[in-house]
Amino acid sequence: MRFQKLQDALDSGFLKPALCKFSEPPTETEVLALSAQRPWPLSAAHVDLLSRWGGSSLDEIRIASLDAVRAGSDDRSVQFASDYSGFVFRYDKGGAVLQEDTDGGAMRIVAASMTAFFDDVLLGDQCLALYGEAWLSALREHGLVT
């Protein structure tokens, strides 16, 4: 199941319940209707993310709600999340995840896919560049990284 590691992070207490705010997710029909209105469809992973988590705020990561899904200014990427450090996460037509610095607008690729972003970067051993050593240690303590 896609995004199982996100559920595991919640179940383990890594993503602190006191810092999570769960939203009722839209139906898959609602997500697909939005997708059909776009110049290019939402990725299958994004449809799954919205259908499961909606606009939930999960400790460090805030998933954009259906009504907050935005295309980039050039319509070549779609915003799916943001974090409390001021970064916005988007994916491009090929599915690669980009991190946008809202202070300066710089963008860089941080994962090959949305699934890789959640499993390997946010909640995996490739987190160092974005979240640091303390984050990695906490992931290990909660059994999310070996």
C-alpha positions as a printed NumPy array, in Angstrom:
array([[  0.   ,   0.   ,   0.   ],
       [  1.298,   3.428,  -0.964],
       [  2.132,   5.724,   1.982],
       [  2.238,   2.86 ,   4.484],
       [  5.393,   4.361,   5.993],
       [  3.473,   7.555,   6.722],
       [  0.904,   5.473,   8.599],
       [  3.741,   3.632,  10.39 ],
       [  5.226,   6.987,  11.47 ],
       [  1.872,   7.951,  12.965],
       [  1.353,   4.561,  14.613],
       [  4.851,   4.607,  16.16 ],
       [  4.369,   8.075,  17.63 ],
       [  7.203,   9.512,  15.537],
       [  4.778,  12.038,  14.084],
       [  3.468,  13.383,  17.351],
       [ -0.317,  13.112,  17.711],
       [ -0.503,  16.47 ,  19.525],
       [  1.017,  18.106,  16.422],
       [ -1.29 ,  16.373,  13.935],
       [ -4.578,  17.701,  12.674],
       [ -6.531,  15.258,  10.569],
       [ -8.941,  16.388,   7.897],
       [-11.694,  14.385,   6.304],
       [-10.253,  13.347,   2.934],
       [-12.146,  14.025,  -0.263],
       [-13.554,  11.099,  -2.164],
       [-11.566,   9.648,  -5.015],
       [-14.34 ,  10.924,  -7.323],
       [-13.77 ,  14.495,  -6.08 ],
       [-10.018,  14.162,  -6.558],
       [-10.409,  12.74 , -10.053],
       [-12.822,  15.57 , -10.957],
       [-10.156,  18.129,  -9.999],
       [ -7.56 ,  16.126, -11.893],
       [ -9.703,  16.204, -15.046],
       [ -9.841,  20.027, -14.906],
       [ -6.068,  20.379, -14.988],
       [ -3.896,  20.79 , -18.088],
       [ -2.309,  17.457, -17.125],
       [ -3.735,  14.976, -14.621],
       [ -2.674,  14.611, -11.006],
       [ -0.295,  11.711, -10.482],
       [ -1.715,   8.411,  -9.211],
       [  0.336,   8.894,  -6.034],
       [ -1.191,  12.347,  -5.491],
       [ -4.694,  10.95 ,  -5.995],
       [ -3.902,   8.276,  -3.371],
       [ -2.409,  10.84 ,  -0.964],
       [ -5.424,  13.142,  -1.194],
       [ -7.912,  10.277,  -0.976],
       [ -6.248,   8.979,   2.181],
       [ -5.007,  12.08 ,   3.998],
       [ -6.86 ,  15.029,   2.456],
       [ -5.526,  18.287,   3.86 ],
       [ -4.143,  16.805,   7.068],
       [ -1.31 ,  18.437,   8.954],
       [  0.961,  15.62 ,  10.116],
       [  3.491,  17.103,  12.55 ],
       [  6.314,  18.247,  10.231],
       [  4.446,  17.97 ,   6.926],
       [  1.225,  19.649,   5.829],
       [ -0.563,  17.963,   2.976],
       [ -2.295,  20.439,   0.686],
       [ -6.058,  19.987,   0.754],
       [ -7.945,  19.433,  -2.459],
       [ -8.943,  23.099,  -2.682],
       [ -5.336,  24.161,  -2.002],
       [ -3.752,  22.069,  -4.768],
       [ -1.934,  24.618,  -6.895],
       [  0.004,  24.45 , -10.097],
       [  3.342,  26.185, -10.313],
       [  3.399,  29.589, -12.002],
       [  4.507,  27.948, -15.244],
       [  1.994,  25.078, -14.787],
       [  4.822,  22.569, -14.948],
       [  4.501,  21.357, -11.35 ],
       [  1.817,  20.724,  -8.729],
       [  2.082,  21.572,  -5.033],
       [  1.179,  18.664,  -2.747],
       [  2.684,  19.621,   0.637],
       [  4.64 ,  22.121,   2.686],
       [  6.615,  22.02 ,   5.902],
       [  7.169,  24.3  ,   8.865],
       [ 10.597,  25.353,   7.609],
       [  8.967,  27.32 ,   4.793],
       [  9.502,  24.803,   2.022],
       [  6.852,  23.839,  -0.502],
       [  6.94 ,  20.439,  -2.168],
       [  5.81 ,  19.974,  -5.763],
       [  6.04 ,  17.267,  -8.368],
       [  6.593,  17.689, -12.072],
       [  5.021,  15.879, -15.036],
       [  7.576,  13.084, -14.687],
       [  6.718,  12.636, -10.996],
       [  9.978,  14.025,  -9.555],
       [  9.533,  15.897,  -6.272],
       [ 10.886,  19.433,  -6.094],
       [ 11.539,  21.453,  -2.967],
       [ 10.809,  25.161,  -3.359],
       [ 12.284,  27.655,  -0.933],
       [  9.523,  30.217,  -0.439],
       [ 12.027,  32.816,   0.77 ],
       [ 14.116,  32.853,  -2.376],
       [ 12.182,  30.753,  -4.866],
       [ 15.036,  28.319,  -5.483],
       [ 13.905,  24.84 ,  -6.519],
       [ 15.742,  21.554,  -6.437],
       [ 14.825,  17.927,  -7.004],
       [ 14.737,  15.993,  -3.726],
       [ 13.167,  12.659,  -4.769],
       [ 12.362,  10.7  ,  -7.903],
       [  8.707,  10.297,  -6.887],
       [  6.195,  11.25 ,  -4.23 ],
       [  6.426,   7.768,  -2.718],
       [ 10.226,   8.059,  -2.549],
       [  9.847,  11.484,  -0.934],
       [  7.727,  10.145,   1.929],
       [  9.452,   6.762,   2.326],
       [ 13.091,   7.733,   1.774],
       [ 13.467,  11.48 ,   2.332],
       [ 10.911,  12.542,   4.95 ],
       [ 10.795,   9.208,   6.786],
       [ 13.899,   7.413,   5.56 ],
       [ 17.654,   7.377,   5.598],
       [ 17.89 ,  10.063,   2.896],
       [ 16.524,  12.69 ,   5.294],
       [ 19.845,  14.246,   6.31 ],
       [ 19.975,  17.027,   3.724],
       [ 16.486,  18.283,   4.592],
       [ 15.938,  17.365,   8.216],
       [ 19.336,  16.616,   9.766],
       [ 20.975,  14.063,  12.02 ],
       [ 18.565,  14.488,  14.956],
       [ 15.644,  13.638,  12.646],
       [ 17.456,  10.521,  11.418],
       [ 18.205,   9.462,  15.003],
       [ 14.544,   9.872,  15.929],
       [ 13.511,   7.803,  12.888],
       [ 15.846,   5.054,  14.104],
       [ 14.47 ,   5.241,  17.648],
       [ 10.97 ,   4.692,  16.31 ],
       [ 12.019,   1.778,  14.106],
       [ 11.362,   3.59 ,  10.85 ],
       [ 14.998,   3.374,   9.706],
       [ 17.406,   0.57 ,  10.541]])
